[in-house]
Amino acid sequence: MPQSSKKSAAKLKILLRGELDNIVLKALRKEPGSRYASVEQFADDIRRHLNGLPVLAIKGSRTYRAKKFVLRHKAAVSAAAIVIVAILGGAAATIREARRSPYLKLTRENGHLSFG
Protein backbone atom coordinates (compact mmCIF):
# COMPACT_ATOMS: atom_id res chain seq x y z
CA MET A 1 0.00 0.00 0.00
CA PRO A 2 1.46 3.42 -0.96
CA GLN A 3 2.44 5.81 1.83
CA SER A 4 -0.23 8.42 0.90
CA SER A 5 -2.95 5.74 0.98
CA LYS A 6 -1.80 4.66 4.43
CA LYS A 7 -1.98 8.25 5.67
CA SER A 8 -5.45 8.85 4.23
CA ALA A 9 -6.69 5.51 5.59
CA ALA A 10 -5.36 6.43 9.03
CA LYS A 11 -7.06 9.84 8.84
CA LEU A 12 -10.33 8.22 7.81
CA LYS A 13 -10.04 5.72 10.64
CA ILE A 14 -9.61 8.52 13.19
CA LEU A 15 -12.52 10.50 11.74
CA LEU A 16 -14.83 7.50 11.71
CA ARG A 17 -13.75 6.30 15.12
CA GLY A 18 -15.19 9.32 16.92
CA GLU A 19 -18.69 9.21 15.51
CA LEU A 20 -19.04 5.46 15.19
CA ASP A 21 -17.67 4.95 18.70
CA ASN A 22 -20.25 7.36 20.05
CA ILE A 23 -23.07 5.63 18.18
CA VAL A 24 -22.04 2.20 19.50
CA LEU A 25 -21.48 3.51 23.03
CA LYS A 26 -24.94 5.09 23.07
CA ALA A 27 -26.46 1.80 21.92
CA LEU A 28 -24.63 -0.11 24.71
CA ARG A 29 -25.33 2.21 27.65
CA LYS A 30 -26.65 0.55 30.80
CA GLU A 31 -29.41 3.08 31.49
CA PRO A 32 -32.37 2.49 29.15
CA GLY A 33 -33.13 6.21 29.00
CA SER A 34 -29.65 6.92 27.68
CA ARG A 35 -29.81 4.34 24.87
CA TYR A 36 -31.58 4.60 21.55
CA ALA A 37 -35.31 4.13 22.13
CA SER A 38 -35.62 1.87 19.08
CA VAL A 39 -33.66 0.13 16.36
CA GLU A 40 -35.03 2.75 13.94
CA GLN A 41 -33.31 5.53 15.92
CA PHE A 42 -30.08 3.55 15.93
CA ALA A 43 -30.34 2.97 12.16
CA ASP A 44 -31.20 6.64 11.62
CA ASP A 45 -28.04 7.72 13.45
CA ILE A 46 -25.95 5.38 11.27
CA ARG A 47 -27.64 6.85 8.17
CA ARG A 48 -26.90 10.37 9.41
CA HIS A 49 -23.25 9.40 9.83
CA LEU A 50 -23.07 7.90 6.34
CA ASN A 51 -24.70 11.01 4.83
CA GLY A 52 -22.29 13.38 6.60
CA LEU A 53 -24.95 14.80 8.90
CA PRO A 54 -24.41 15.39 12.63
CA VAL A 55 -25.18 12.25 14.60
CA LEU A 56 -27.50 12.33 17.60
CA ALA A 57 -25.13 10.25 19.73
CA ILE A 58 -22.73 13.19 19.92
CA LYS A 59 -23.86 16.11 22.00
CA GLY A 60 -24.19 18.70 19.27
CA SER A 61 -21.98 21.67 19.94
CA ARG A 62 -22.13 24.53 17.47
CA THR A 63 -18.56 23.82 16.44
CA TYR A 64 -19.36 20.16 15.66
CA ARG A 65 -22.44 21.09 13.63
CA ALA A 66 -20.58 23.87 11.78
CA LYS A 67 -17.73 21.48 10.93
CA LYS A 68 -20.17 18.92 9.53
CA PHE A 69 -21.91 21.66 7.50
CA VAL A 70 -18.63 22.93 6.04
CA LEU A 71 -17.54 19.38 5.14
CA ARG A 72 -20.86 18.78 3.34
CA HIS A 73 -20.85 22.13 1.49
CA LYS A 74 -17.18 22.82 0.73
CA ALA A 75 -17.76 24.55 -2.62
CA ALA A 76 -20.53 26.84 -1.36
CA VAL A 77 -18.61 27.79 1.77
CA SER A 78 -15.49 28.51 -0.30
CA ALA A 79 -17.46 30.65 -2.74
CA ALA A 80 -19.09 32.57 0.12
CA ALA A 81 -15.69 33.17 1.73
CA ILE A 82 -14.30 34.51 -1.57
CA VAL A 83 -17.28 36.85 -1.99
CA ILE A 84 -16.93 38.13 1.59
CA VAL A 85 -13.20 38.77 1.13
CA ALA A 86 -13.88 40.60 -2.15
CA ILE A 87 -16.57 42.77 -0.53
CA LEU A 88 -14.32 43.60 2.43
CA GLY A 89 -11.41 44.38 0.10
CA GLY A 90 -13.60 46.64 -2.04
CA ALA A 91 -14.95 48.41 1.03
CA ALA A 92 -11.43 48.93 2.40
CA ALA A 93 -10.22 50.37 -0.93
CA THR A 94 -13.27 52.65 -1.15
CA ILE A 95 -12.73 53.95 2.38
CA ARG A 96 -9.03 54.51 1.72
CA GLU A 97 -9.74 56.47 -1.46
CA ALA A 98 -12.48 58.49 0.24
CA ARG A 99 -10.06 59.52 2.98
CA ARG A 100 -7.33 60.30 0.46
CA SER A 101 -9.54 62.35 -1.88
CA PRO A 102 -9.70 65.61 0.15
CA TYR A 103 -5.89 65.59 0.45
CA LEU A 104 -5.48 65.22 -3.32
CA LYS A 105 -7.99 68.00 -3.97
CA LEU A 106 -6.09 70.38 -1.68
CA THR A 107 -2.73 69.60 -3.28
CA ARG A 108 -4.15 70.17 -6.78
CA GLU A 109 -5.63 73.53 -5.76
CA ASN A 110 -2.26 74.63 -4.38
CA GLY A 111 -0.49 73.62 -7.57
CA HIS A 112 1.30 70.70 -6.01
CA LEU A 113 0.66 67.22 -7.26
CA SER A 114 1.75 64.82 -4.58
CA PHE A 115 0.57 61.27 -4.15
CA GLY A 116 2.23 60.38 -0.83
C-alpha positions in Angstrom: 0.0 0.0 0.0 1.5 3.4 -1.0 2.4 5.8 1.8 -0.2 8.4 0.9 -2.9 5.7 1.0 -1.8 4.7 4.4 -2.0 8.3 5.7 -5.5 8.8 4.2 -6.7 5.5 5.6 -5.4 6.4 9.0 -7.1 9.8 8.8 -10.3 8.2 7.8 -10.0 5.7 10.6 -9.6 8.5 13.2 -12.5 10.5 11.7 -14.8 7.5 11.7 -13.8 6.3 15.1 -15.2 9.3 16.9 -18.7 9.2 15.5 -19.0 5.5 15.2 -17.7 4.9 18.7 -20.2 7.4 20.1 -23.1 5.6 18.2 -22.0 2.2 19.5 -21.5 3.5 23.0 -24.9 5.1 23.1 -26.5 1.8 21.9 -24.6 -0.1 24.7 -25.3 2.2 27.6 -26.6 0.5 30.8 -29.4 3.1 31.5 -32.4 2.5 29.2 -33.1 6.2 29.0 -29.7 6.9 27.7 -29.8 4.3 24.9 -31.6 4.6 21.6 -35.3 4.1 22.1 -35.6 1.9 19.1 -33.7 0.1 16.4 -35.0 2.7 13.9 -33.3 5.5 15.9 -30.1 3.5 15.9 -30.3 3.0 12.2 -31.2 6.6 11.6 -28.0 7.7 13.4 -26.0 5.4 11.3 -27.6 6.8 8.2 -26.9 10.4 9.4 -23.2 9.4 9.8 -23.1 7.9 6.3 -24.7 11.0 4.8 -22.3 13.4 6.6 -25.0 14.8 8.9 -24.4 15.4 12.6 -25.2 12.2 14.6 -27.5 12.3 17.6 -25.1 10.2 19.7 -22.7 13.2 19.9 -23.9 16.1 22.0 -24.2 18.7 19.3 -22.0 21.7 19.9 -22.1 24.5 17.5 -18.6 23.8 16.4 -19.4 20.2 15.7 -22.4 21.1 13.6 -20.6 23.9 11.8 -17.7 21.5 10.9 -20.2 18.9 9.5 -21.9 21.7 7.5 -18.6 22.9 6.0 -17.5 19.4 5.1 -20.9 18.8 3.3 -20.8 22.1 1.5 -17.2 22.8 0.7 -17.8 24.5 -2.6 -20.5 26.8 -1.4 -18.6 27.8 1.8 -15.5 28.5 -0.3 -17.5 30.6 -2.7 -19.1 32.6 0.1 -15.7 33.2 1.7 -14.3 34.5 -1.6 -17.3 36.8 -2.0 -16.9 38.1 1.6 -13.2 38.8 1.1 -13.9 40.6 -2.2 -16.6 42.8 -0.5 -14.3 43.6 2.4 -11.4 44.4 0.1 -13.6 46.6 -2.0 -15.0 48.4 1.0 -11.4 48.9 2.4 -10.2 50.4 -0.9 -13.3 52.7 -1.2 -12.7 54.0 2.4 -9.0 54.5 1.7 -9.7 56.5 -1.5 -12.5 58.5 0.2 -10.1 59.5 3.0 -7.3 60.3 0.5 -9.5 62.3 -1.9 -9.7 65.6 0.1 -5.9 65.6 0.5 -5.5 65.2 -3.3 -8.0 68.0 -4.0 -6.1 70.4 -1.7 -2.7 69.6 -3.3 -4.1 70.2 -6.8 -5.6 73.5 -5.8 -2.3 74.6 -4.4 -0.5 73.6 -7.6 1.3 70.7 -6.0 0.7 67.2 -7.3 1.8 64.8 -4.6 0.6 61.3 -4.2 2.2 60.4 -0.8 
